[in-house]
Amino acid sequence: MNNTVLNTVLRFIGLVLLQVIICSNINFLGYLNPYIYIIFIFLYPISNNRLLFIFLSFLLGLSVDLFLDSGGVHATASVAIAYVRPLFLKFSFGAAYEYQAIKFSNTTFSQRLIYFISLIVIHHALLFSLVIFDQNEALLIIKQTFYSSIFTLIICLLLTSLFSKKEL
Protein backbone atom coordinates (compact mmCIF):
# COMPACT_ATOMS: atom_id res chain seq x y z
CA MET A 1 0.00 0.00 0.00
CA ASN A 2 1.56 3.28 -1.05
CA ASN A 3 1.74 6.46 1.01
CA THR A 4 -1.15 8.24 -0.76
CA VAL A 5 -3.60 5.39 -0.18
CA LEU A 6 -2.57 5.12 3.47
CA ASN A 7 -3.00 8.88 3.98
CA THR A 8 -6.43 8.74 2.32
CA VAL A 9 -7.59 5.85 4.52
CA LEU A 10 -6.28 7.50 7.70
CA ARG A 11 -7.87 10.85 6.77
CA PHE A 12 -11.19 9.09 6.06
CA ILE A 13 -11.26 7.20 9.37
CA GLY A 14 -9.89 10.11 11.40
CA LEU A 15 -12.40 12.62 10.07
CA VAL A 16 -15.37 10.29 10.59
CA LEU A 17 -14.29 9.60 14.17
CA LEU A 18 -13.61 13.29 14.87
CA GLN A 19 -17.02 14.19 13.46
CA VAL A 20 -18.93 11.53 15.37
CA ILE A 21 -17.13 11.72 18.71
CA ILE A 22 -16.46 15.45 19.06
CA CYS A 23 -18.16 17.65 16.48
CA SER A 24 -21.58 16.01 16.60
CA ASN A 25 -21.80 16.83 20.30
CA ILE A 26 -21.31 20.55 19.64
CA ASN A 27 -24.63 22.34 19.32
CA PHE A 28 -24.04 25.91 20.37
CA LEU A 29 -27.24 27.98 20.50
CA GLY A 30 -28.99 25.40 18.34
CA TYR A 31 -27.35 26.64 15.13
CA LEU A 32 -23.60 26.06 15.35
CA ASN A 33 -22.79 22.54 14.24
CA PRO A 34 -19.41 21.97 12.57
CA TYR A 35 -19.31 19.32 9.86
CA ILE A 36 -15.59 18.83 9.38
CA TYR A 37 -15.77 15.41 7.74
CA ILE A 38 -16.22 17.19 4.40
CA ILE A 39 -12.53 18.16 4.49
CA PHE A 40 -11.97 14.70 3.05
CA ILE A 41 -13.94 15.71 -0.06
CA PHE A 42 -12.16 19.08 -0.32
CA LEU A 43 -8.65 17.59 -0.17
CA TYR A 44 -9.12 14.36 -2.10
CA PRO A 45 -6.51 14.14 -4.89
CA ILE A 46 -7.76 15.54 -8.18
CA SER A 47 -5.96 13.08 -10.41
CA ASN A 48 -7.63 10.00 -8.91
CA ASN A 49 -10.58 8.11 -10.39
CA ARG A 50 -13.74 10.28 -10.24
CA LEU A 51 -16.11 7.33 -9.83
CA LEU A 52 -14.06 6.02 -6.91
CA PHE A 53 -14.09 9.52 -5.40
CA ILE A 54 -17.88 9.79 -5.58
CA PHE A 55 -18.21 6.29 -4.08
CA LEU A 56 -15.82 7.20 -1.23
CA SER A 57 -17.80 10.39 -0.64
CA PHE A 58 -20.94 8.28 -0.39
CA LEU A 59 -19.23 5.94 2.11
CA LEU A 60 -18.03 8.95 4.10
CA GLY A 61 -21.53 10.38 4.40
CA LEU A 62 -23.02 6.95 5.03
CA SER A 63 -20.52 6.33 7.84
CA VAL A 64 -21.54 9.57 9.52
CA ASP A 65 -25.21 8.71 8.94
CA LEU A 66 -24.80 5.29 10.55
CA PHE A 67 -23.18 6.71 13.66
CA LEU A 68 -25.60 9.64 13.98
CA ASP A 69 -28.73 7.74 12.86
CA SER A 70 -29.57 10.49 10.39
CA GLY A 71 -31.16 8.49 7.62
CA GLY A 72 -28.90 9.23 4.66
CA VAL A 73 -28.84 13.03 4.66
CA HIS A 74 -25.06 13.21 5.10
CA ALA A 75 -24.52 10.69 2.30
CA THR A 76 -26.73 12.72 -0.03
CA ALA A 77 -25.02 16.01 0.76
CA SER A 78 -21.55 14.44 0.47
CA VAL A 79 -22.25 12.91 -2.93
CA ALA A 80 -23.71 16.21 -4.14
CA ILE A 81 -20.60 18.23 -3.31
CA ALA A 82 -18.33 15.48 -4.62
CA TYR A 83 -20.22 15.61 -7.91
CA VAL A 84 -20.03 19.41 -8.32
CA ARG A 85 -16.48 19.73 -6.95
CA PRO A 86 -14.81 19.92 -10.41
CA LEU A 87 -16.87 23.01 -11.27
CA PHE A 88 -15.72 24.81 -8.15
CA LEU A 89 -12.13 23.65 -8.55
CA LYS A 90 -12.10 25.17 -12.02
CA PHE A 91 -13.81 28.34 -10.80
CA SER A 92 -11.50 28.76 -7.80
CA PHE A 93 -8.15 27.66 -9.19
CA GLY A 94 -8.53 28.15 -12.95
CA ALA A 95 -5.60 26.96 -15.05
CA ALA A 96 -4.01 25.05 -12.16
CA TYR A 97 -7.06 22.77 -12.14
CA GLU A 98 -6.97 22.37 -15.93
CA TYR A 99 -3.45 20.96 -15.67
CA GLN A 100 -4.26 19.08 -12.46
CA ALA A 101 -1.41 20.89 -10.73
CA ILE A 102 -3.24 22.18 -7.66
CA LYS A 103 -1.35 22.00 -4.38
CA PHE A 104 -3.21 23.68 -1.55
CA SER A 105 0.08 24.84 -0.03
CA ASN A 106 0.75 26.80 -3.25
CA THR A 107 -2.69 28.43 -3.56
CA THR A 108 -3.67 31.83 -2.25
CA PHE A 109 -5.87 32.21 0.78
CA SER A 110 -8.63 33.81 -1.28
CA GLN A 111 -8.70 30.86 -3.71
CA ARG A 112 -9.02 28.37 -0.85
CA LEU A 113 -11.64 30.57 0.82
CA ILE A 114 -13.82 30.73 -2.31
CA TYR A 115 -13.46 26.97 -2.86
CA PHE A 116 -14.31 26.08 0.74
CA ILE A 117 -17.19 28.54 1.08
CA SER A 118 -18.83 27.35 -2.14
CA LEU A 119 -18.81 23.67 -1.24
CA ILE A 120 -19.63 24.20 2.44
CA VAL A 121 -22.70 26.32 1.68
CA ILE A 122 -23.96 23.80 -0.90
CA HIS A 123 -23.38 20.91 1.52
CA HIS A 124 -25.05 22.63 4.45
CA ALA A 125 -28.00 23.99 2.46
CA LEU A 126 -28.76 20.53 1.12
CA LEU A 127 -28.15 18.86 4.48
CA PHE A 128 -30.43 21.16 6.46
CA SER A 129 -33.07 21.15 3.72
CA LEU A 130 -33.24 17.37 3.98
CA VAL A 131 -33.11 17.32 7.78
CA ILE A 132 -35.86 19.89 8.27
CA PHE A 133 -37.76 19.12 5.03
CA ASP A 134 -40.48 21.72 5.54
CA GLN A 135 -40.94 24.71 3.24
CA ASN A 136 -42.53 26.64 6.10
CA GLU A 137 -39.21 26.47 7.94
CA ALA A 138 -37.16 28.14 5.19
CA LEU A 139 -35.87 30.81 7.58
CA LEU A 140 -34.64 28.12 9.99
CA ILE A 141 -32.89 26.31 7.12
CA ILE A 142 -31.18 29.55 6.06
CA LYS A 143 -30.12 30.38 9.63
CA GLN A 144 -28.71 26.92 10.29
CA THR A 145 -26.95 26.89 6.92
CA PHE A 146 -25.43 30.32 7.50
CA TYR A 147 -24.21 29.82 11.07
CA SER A 148 -23.00 26.26 10.61
CA SER A 149 -21.25 27.22 7.37
CA ILE A 150 -19.29 29.96 9.11
CA PHE A 151 -18.33 27.65 11.98
CA THR A 152 -17.39 24.82 9.62
CA LEU A 153 -15.38 27.20 7.41
CA ILE A 154 -13.35 28.50 10.34
CA ILE A 155 -12.56 25.01 11.59
CA CYS A 156 -11.74 23.71 8.08
CA LEU A 157 -9.37 26.60 7.42
CA LEU A 158 -7.69 26.10 10.79
CA LEU A 159 -7.30 22.36 10.31
CA THR A 160 -5.98 22.64 6.76
CA SER A 161 -3.48 25.33 7.75
CA LEU A 162 -2.33 23.34 10.79
CA PHE A 163 -1.83 20.11 8.89
CA SER A 164 -0.63 21.42 5.54
CA LYS A 165 2.90 20.68 4.47
CA LYS A 166 4.84 23.89 4.19
CA GLU A 167 7.42 23.92 1.44
CA LEU A 168 10.55 25.94 2.13
N, C-alpha and C positions, 0 to 999 in steps of 0.2 A: 504494500500500500504506500503510495507516494505521499509527500508532505502536503500537497494541496487537498487530497482526499481526506487525510487525517484532520487537517484544519477545518474543513467543511463539516465533517462529522462532529468534531468537538464543539464548533460554533453552534451547530444545530441543537445538540443536546444541552449545552450550556445555556443557550437563550431560552429554550423551552422550560428548563428547570428554574432559571431566574424569573421568568414570567410567572410561572405557576406558584412558586414558593414565596417570592417577595412582592412582585409588582401587582399581582392580582389581589393582594390584601391591602393595597393602598386605595383608599376611596375618600379623598379629601373633599369635603363639602358636597359630596355626591356627584361631582363633575370631573374631578381630576383622577383619571386612571391612565397610567402609562402602559403602553403596549410596545415593549422594546423588542419582542421577538421578531418584529418585521425588519430589524437590522440585518437579519440573515438574507432577506430578499434584496435589500439595498446593496449589500456587499458581495453578493454571489458573483463569481467570475463571469464576465461577459462572453468569453470565447467558448464556454461550455455548451453542451447540448440544450437547446431551448425546451424541448419536450421533457427532458429530465428535470430541468429547472422548475417548470410548472408543476410537475408531479411532486417534487420535493417541497414546493410551496404549499401544495395541498396537504402533504403529510405534516408539515409544520403547523398549519392551521388546525388540522384534525387532531394533532397531539394536544394542542392547547384546548381545543373543544372537549376532548375526552377527560382531561384533568379538571376543567372548569364546568363540565356538564352544560355546555352552551348550545348544543344542538346544531352545530355546523356553521355558525355565523363567522367564526374566525377562519375556517377553511375557505368559505366563499370570498371573504374580503382579501385573504392572502392570494388566492388564485387570481382574483381581479387585478391586484396591483402587479403581480408577476407577469400577467398578460400584457398590461399597458406599459410596463417598465421600459421597453425599447424606445417608445415615443418620448418619454421624459429624459432618457439618457441622451437621445439625439438633441432634444430641445436644450438641455442643461449644458452638455459638454461639446456639442457640435462635431467638428472634424475629428476630435479625439475618439469619439464613439464610432465614427465611420471607419476608422482604421483600427478599431478595437485596441486602442492604446491608452485607455483610461487607467490611471493610478490615482487613487483618492489622495495620496500624499502629495501629488503634483498638481492637484486642482486648486482653484481659488475657493475661498470661503463662500463667496456669493454663489458659485456654481453648485457647491454641495448643499447650500441652504435652499436654493430653488428646487433642486432634485429631491431633497428630503421633504420639504414642505408639500410639494405636489403629491408625492405618493402617500404621505401621512394623511393628508386631508381626504384623499380619495378612499383610503383604507378605513378611516374613522367614520366618514359619512356613510359608507356602505354598511359598516359594522353596526353603527347605532341605528340606522334605518331598519336593519333586519332585527335587531334586538327589540326595539320599541314597536315597530311595525304598526303605526297608527298615524294617519295623516293629520289627525287633530292635535298631535303632539309634535308638530314640525318645529316649534320654537325650542322644545326640549332637545330634539335631535341636533339642532344647530348649536345650542349651548354646549351640549356634551361633546360634539365634534370639535368645536372651537377650543374649549378649555383642555380637553384631553390631547388635542393636536399640539398645542403649545407645550404642554408638559412632556409629551413624548418627544417632540423635537429637541427640547433642551437636553433631555437625557440621552437621546441618540447622538447628538453633537458632542456631548461630553464623553460618552463611551468611545465613539470613533476617534476622537482626538487623543484620548488616553491610551488606546490600544493600537494606534496607527504606528507603522514603522517609519521613523524619520530617517531620511537619507541625508547624509552629510556631504 
